[in-house]
């Protein structure tokens, strides 16, 4: 049995499971493994640094799978912004037909992508942003609950409320993001109105994830109580796995109060991803991690994870839940 939704139809994938764009995780190896297993793999655009490197990574992924995969493009406010026109061009020229946008409003970049037949799924942490994404012509939305790793926004609405609210308002399909780990997550998300799920943190703890073994072991060891919210005073809240650097950063936030500036915490947040993800320096700084760490108990292959998730979801739909009907 397969689970078919508007999301599987839209992206031409077998299972309604998306691997979210993750900094220094979303390389070709990761994306190809997920796509090969029937989900939607995603290359993280900004991790590549330049459009040329992204073009090469897209080509590398194309060599590993002939199934659909996407590229994540996060639009960040920056003094010197990345070469976004170049990145968009690399995506279109590389024949990629699916883009996950995140961060700022992607409206400016939609006409070029639409003209090239690219389907766009925008990541949103609120219903109002989701409605905006729908209004500007995005094809789907990834609705990100407060549980998620990375940036949960400033509203603190968990998925049990956010997903049914999105279902009440949206016409375009959406997937649930944040707290997604297994077949239970998928069925629950679908019950609340989503048509699939976006897994980030859970995919880091897989055999194919191109990160240091220390990172994978940290996720297995962590509980649901081990994440922290940093940069809240700067209104740039990020959920990260707790470690020595994070404790130090939070102490600075406490002592400096309203005087806190980004410069005060730059040591704990700038350039830390290569040190953590590549070198396994687990106390180098804050790195995005969801509360879902509490549900990660092993390091399977991507295919094992996806197959197991779909089998569990089918079992829940056919047996457990159907069994409650009198």
ChimeraX attribute file (.defattr): number of C-alpha atoms within 10 A of each C-alpha:
attribute: neighborCount
match mode: 1-to-1
recipient: residues
	/A:1	6
	/A:2	10
	/A:3	13
	/A:4	14
	/A:5	17
	/A:6	16
	/A:7	25
	/A:8	20
	/A:9	12
	/A:10	13
	/A:11	19
	/A:12	16
	/A:13	22
	/A:14	20
	/A:15	24
	/A:16	26
	/A:17	28
	/A:18	29
	/A:19	26
	/A:20	27
	/A:21	29
	/A:22	22
	/A:23	20
	/A:24	20
	/A:25	26
	/A:26	29
	/A:27	27
	/A:28	26
	/A:29	20
	/A:30	24
	/A:31	31
	/A:32	30
	/A:33	22
	/A:34	28
	/A:35	28
	/A:36	20
	/A:37	21
	/A:38	23
	/A:39	28
	/A:40	28
	/A:41	30
	/A:42	30
	/A:43	32
	/A:44	26
	/A:45	32
	/A:46	24
	/A:47	20
	/A:48	19
	/A:49	13
	/A:50	16
	/A:51	21
	/A:52	14
	/A:53	16
	/A:54	26
	/A:55	22
	/A:56	15
	/A:57	20
	/A:58	26
	/A:59	15
	/A:60	15
	/A:61	24
	/A:62	18
	/A:63	11
	/A:64	16
	/A:65	17
	/A:66	11
	/A:67	19
	/A:68	22
	/A:69	29
	/A:70	31
	/A:71	28
	/A:72	27
	/A:73	23
	/A:74	21
	/A:75	16
	/A:76	12
	/A:77	10
	/A:78	7
	/A:79	6
	/A:80	6
	/A:81	9
	/A:82	17
	/A:83	12
	/A:84	17
	/A:85	12
	/A:86	15
	/A:87	23
	/A:88	21
	/A:89	16
	/A:90	21
	/A:91	26
	/A:92	21
	/A:93	12
	/A:94	16
	/A:95	17
	/A:96	21
	/A:97	19
	/A:98	24
	/A:99	24
	/A:100	24
	/A:101	23
	/A:102	19
	/A:103	16
	/A:104	13
	/A:105	19
	/A:106	19
	/A:107	13
	/A:108	9
	/A:109	13
	/A:110	18
	/A:111	13
	/A:112	14
	/A:113	20
	/A:114	16
	/A:115	9
	/A:116	15
	/A:117	14
	/A:118	20
	/A:119	20
	/A:120	25
	/A:121	26
	/A:122	26
	/A:123	28
	/A:124	26
	/A:125	28
	/A:126	22
	/A:127	20
	/A:128	12
	/A:129	16
	/A:130	24
	/A:131	18
	/A:132	14
	/A:133	24
	/A:134	19
	/A:135	13
	/A:136	13
	/A:137	17
	/A:138	22
	/A:139	21
	/A:140	24
	/A:141	29
	/A:142	26
	/A:143	26
	/A:144	29
	/A:145	26
	/A:146	25
	/A:147	23
	/A:148	27
	/A:149	28
	/A:150	26
	/A:151	24
	/A:152	24
	/A:153	21
	/A:154	14
	/A:155	10
	/A:156	13
	/A:157	17
	/A:158	17
	/A:159	23
	/A:160	13
	/A:161	11
	/A:162	21
	/A:163	26
	/A:164	17
	/A:165	15
	/A:166	25
	/A:167	17
	/A:168	12
	/A:169	12
	/A:170	18
	/A:171	12
	/A:172	19
	/A:173	21
	/A:174	28
	/A:175	26
	/A:176	31
	/A:177	32
	/A:178	28
	/A:179	29
	/A:180	26
	/A:181	24
	/A:182	22
	/A:183	22
	/A:184	18
	/A:185	21
	/A:186	27
	/A:187	23
	/A:188	17
	/A:189	23
	/A:190	19
	/A:191	12
	/A:192	20
	/A:193	20
	/A:194	27
	/A:195	23
	/A:196	27
	/A:197	30
	/A:198	28
	/A:199	26
	/A:200	27
	/A:201	28
	/A:202	27
	/A:203	28
	/A:204	25
	/A:205	27
	/A:206	21
	/A:207	19
	/A:208	19
	/A:209	25
	/A:210	18
	/A:211	23
	/A:212	18
	/A:213	16
	/A:214	16
	/A:215	19
	/A:216	23
	/A:217	15
	/A:218	15
	/A:219	25
	/A:220	18
	/A:221	14
	/A:222	19
	/A:223	17
	/A:224	15
	/A:225	12
	/A:226	17
	/A:227	25
	/A:228	21
	/A:229	20
	/A:230	24
	/A:231	19
	/A:232	14
	/A:233	15
	/A:234	12
	/A:235	10
	/A:236	14
	/A:237	17
	/A:238	24
	/A:239	25
	/A:240	23
	/A:241	28
	/A:242	22
	/A:243	18
	/A:244	13
	/A:245	18
	/A:246	24
	/A:247	17
	/A:248	14
	/A:249	21
	/A:250	17
	/A:251	12
	/A:252	14
	/A:253	21
	/A:254	12
	/A:255	10
	/A:256	12
	/A:257	11
	/A:258	10
	/A:259	9
	/A:260	16
	/A:261	14
	/A:262	12
	/A:263	8
	/A:264	13
	/A:265	20
	/A:266	13
	/A:267	15
	/A:268	19
	/A:269	18
	/A:270	13
	/A:271	12
	/A:272	18
	/A:273	21
	/A:274	17
	/A:275	15
	/A:276	21
	/A:277	23
	/A:278	16
	/A:279	15
	/A:280	18
	/A:281	16
	/A:282	21
	/A:283	18
	/A:284	22
	/A:285	27
	/A:286	29
	/A:287	24
	/A:288	21
	/A:289	26
	/A:290	29
	/A:291	25
	/A:292	24
	/A:293	26
	/A:294	18
	/A:295	17
	/A:296	22
	/A:297	15
	/A:298	16
	/A:299	20
	/A:300	15
	/A:301	18
	/A:302	26
	/A:303	19
	/A:304	13
	/A:305	22
	/A:306	22
	/A:307	17
	/A:308	15
	/A:309	21
	/A:310	22
	/A:311	16
	/A:312	18
	/A:313	20
	/A:314	19
	/A:315	15
	/A:316	17
	/A:317	15
	/A:318	11
	/A:319	11
	/A:320	11
	/A:321	11
	/A:322	11
	/A:323	10
	/A:324	7
	/A:325	6
	/A:326	4
